[in-house]
Amino acid sequence: MKVLAPLNNLEHIDDYMEAGAGEFYIGFFDKEWSDTFGDFADINRMSGFKEISNPYDLDTVLQIVKAIKAKGKEVYITFNSSIYSDEQLVFMKRYFERVKEAGVDGVIVSCIEQVILAREIGVPSVISTISGVYNKDIATFYQEKGTKRIILPRDLAIAEIEAIKKAAPEAEYEIFMMRNGCTFSDSNCLGLHRKERCSICSSIKHAGKELRLKNNDFHSKNTAELNDMIYNNSFHNYACGLCGIYDFVEMGIAACKIVGRSDEWQYICKDIKIIKDNIDLAKRCGSKEEYLDQMHFPEDRVMMCKLGLSCYYPEIRF
C-alpha cells in the first residue's frame, strides 16, 4: 500500500519522497477555463480556492508530472468537480490529451462521461469519491468500464470496503487515511468548495445559531448545545485512519490518501512519515492486535483519539 500525497509545493517534492510518499495527486488552475465557463465552473473539487489549492497552471503541472515520473513515482491529476456540462467535457478533451503525452498515471474523474472520454484517449481513469462508490454494484459498473482505480468514500466502514473489493477485485482501490474529514458525504453534497464558504458544512458551521426546543428545560438545552459544540469543534476536525492500516495492508489496498492540497508541506511530511512507518510495522506484525499494540500514534493523540470523533474508521478502537 503506497502513501498518496497532495502536491502543492514544488520545492518540497524530494522531502515528500524522503518521508515515504509513493504517489502524488495535483490539480491546476486555468484562466482560459474560467474565462470560458465562469468563475463558478470548477475543473476540480478545489478550483474555488484557485491558486491556493491549485498553484500551478497546466504547463507547469505537465513539467511536474515528468519530474515525478523521472524519480520513479506515480502522479495523478484531478478533474473531479461535482458536475460538468457537455461543452466543458469537449473542452476537457484537450486536457486529457496533453496529460497523456506527459505520461500521467491517471486522471481522477467524477462521472462516467469522463471515464469514457479517458478511455477513448487512452489515459487511465481513477474514480473520485465524488462518484459515491458505496456498494459492489457501483464498483462493478466502473470496473467493467475499464477504470484503473476506485477511490472509496471516507464514510465507509472497513468491512464495507472489504466487501466491495472482494466483489469487484480487478480494479485498484484507494482509501482515505489522514487530514480533513468530511461532515457529510462528498458524493451527495453539491455545495461548492470556495473561499466564500459556499460549502454546505462550512456555511452551517459559521452561521448564526438560534436554539429552539420543544421542551425548554435544562437537560434539553444542555444536550443540544453539547451536540452542537462537539460536531462544530471536534467531529472530523482532523481525520485519521492509522488504526486501520493493518486491515488495509492485509486487504491489498493499493493506496491510502492524505487530504490537503491547501495545507502546509511540513504537516504533510509528518503525515507521510507516520503512515509509512505504520505500513512497514503492519507488514511485520502477525495479527491486528499486535499492530494496534505497537502502532505509532499522531502527536496530538489526546485530542485526535478522543471519543473516536476524528476517526475515519472508529470501529477499530471503538
Salt bridges, closest charged atoms under 4 A:
ASP14 OD1 - LYS71 NZ 3.11
ASP15 OD2 - HIS12 ND1 2.69
GLU23 OE1 - ARG149 NH1 2.91
GLU32 OE2 - ARG94 NH2 3.73
ASP35 OD2 - LYS31 NZ 2.93
ASP42 OD1 - ARG194 NH1 3.59
ASP59 OD1 - ARG98 NH2 2.57
GLU74 OE2 - LYS2 NZ 3.14
ASP105 OD1 - LYS69 NZ 2.82
ASP137 OD1 - LYS136 NZ 3.65
GLU162 OE2 - LYS166 NZ 3.54
GLU172 OE1 - ARG149 NE 2.99
GLU174 OE1 - ARG149 NH1 3.12
ASP186 OD2 - ARG154 NH2 2.87
GLU196 OE1 - ARG194 NE 3.22
GLU210 OE2 - ARG212 NE 3.14
ASP247 OD2 - LYS288 NZ 3.18
ASP263 OD2 - ARG179 NE 2.86
ASP271 OD2 - ARG179 NH1 2.89
ASP277 OD2 - LYS273 NZ 2.86
ASP280 OD1 - LYS276 NZ 3.03
GLU299 OE2 - LYS270 NZ 3.76
